[in-house]
């Protein structure tokens, strides 16, 4: 990934292709698209039926010839054709008219840290299909750090943990560059899967995708109380009938300890790679949590206990990356150090 702030300032649009949501930021306009990265397809005809929130509402409720697919996984485009078709639907006429007045000659897109060349090429091809003559690639860790308000351009350490749906990225930055970084294939989806498996093994209950919502609310509401119970409705594994059970939230927290531990291990590896002076800076500054899964109950507390450092969740953790890209293309950053954005 190459570029400088000068190159980014020539872009007119910034795109965050996330596994959970796709976001588009238009220069001097702001965030114009924030939709689930989902598409519903008719397998008989190949036609696209719905995208975004409409496709999300169809998940688990479609007949056999209609599939709800994710063309993006872990911040990487895995189905270029479907990602292009999805973006065309998400980008409405209002945005297209704005692009006609000022052609989308350049676009900026954030990619996971150390993205493979094939992933970079897939992102470029996806944006090129929308009319971008040039696509600039930015490390998602730097974009999220900028969007969360971290002073990444200064000669002192800042640490960010970006928790996405499919992966978690951890980095320490200084002078606009990444000093040490780690990526683990554990995110919000893995934590939700651990909850689903716990309910299946302990209560013989299969949960629909919407069934996790009341559990999340219970975990958020009272994380300190042991023995809190909440009602969860699902399908009985044996009979196939609808059934409601009382779930102990303390047991659910135990079930999600394994994926949480993988995130803590990644943080530990990054800290071990950093020079002592930078680690000393982090002791005062703490850790910034960003990404759509940063608000998972107990994640910030667990990191605080394991590292002994203060943990802060970004004001809008889910849109940090695209907001950071927007700040870059609008030239709202100091150039010190950030000329080496992709190093």
Secondary structure, DSSP 4 states (H G I P E B T S, - for coil): ----HHHHTT-SEEEEE-SSEEEEEETTTEEEEEEES-EEEETTT--EEEEHHHHHHHTT---TTEEEE-SEETTEES-HHHHHHHHHHHS-HHHHHHHHHS---EEEEEE-TT--HHHHHHHHHHHHTTT-SEEEEEEHHHHHHHHTT--TTSSS-EEEEEE-SS-EEEEEEETTEEEEEEEES--HHHHHHHHHHHHHHHH-EEPPGGGHHHHHHHHHHTTT-TT-EEEEEEEETTT--EEEEEEEHHHHHHHTHHHHHHHHHHHHHHHHHS-HHHHHHHHHH-EEEESTTTT-TTHHHHHHHHH-S-EEE-TTGGGHHHHHHHHHHTT-S--TTGGGTT-
